[in-house]
Amino acid sequence: MKSFAVQLKKRREELGWTQTFTAQQIGVSLGTYNKWEKSAVPPKRKYLTVICIGMSVSEEYFH
């Protein structure tokens, strides 16, 4: 199973989005988003939902 961080980065790159653009779409700072991609901290549940909607994936994509 791939980690959340790996899947998050993979999907962002598939969409052709920068980290800055993705953070803006989700409504978090670039620093917060970067921590998610680096596996430093997982996103809060409310942000996971926003990520899934914005990136057009289900939560299962990240598991």
N, C-alpha and C positions, 0 to 999 in steps of 0.2 A: 504494500500500500504506500502510495506517495504521500508525502507530508502536505499539509495545508499550504505551507509557504511555496513549495515546488509547484503545486497546482495553480496557486494564485499567480505566480510569475508566468507560468506557461500560458494561462488564459489571457493575461494582460498582453503578452507578446503576440498571441494569435490575433488579438483584436487590433494590434498595431498602436496600442496606447503607451504613453510614457507614464512613469510613476507619478509625475506631477499631475497629469490629466486625470489619472485614475483616482488619486487622492481627492481632487476637486469634485469629481463625480460622486464619490462616496460621502464627502463632507467631512473629511479629516485632514489633519496637517500632513505634509509630506513626510515628516519624521515618524508619525504614527504609522503611516502606510509602509514606510521602509522597514519598520520593526516587524510588521507582519510578514513581509517578504523574506526577512532574514531569520525568521523563526524565533525572534526575541520574545515576543508576546503574541498570544492569539487575539483575534478581534472579539469584541463583546458581541453578544447574540444579536443585538439590534443592527450592528454593522454587518454581520454575516448575511442577514436578510437583504440589506441594501446592496451588498456585493453581488449576491446571487441574482437579484433582479437586474442590476446594471450590466452584469456580464452575461446575462441570459443563460445561466446554468442553474441546476438544482443544487441543494446542499450536498447531495450524494456525490457530486463531482469532486468535492473537497475531501471525501473520505476514502 
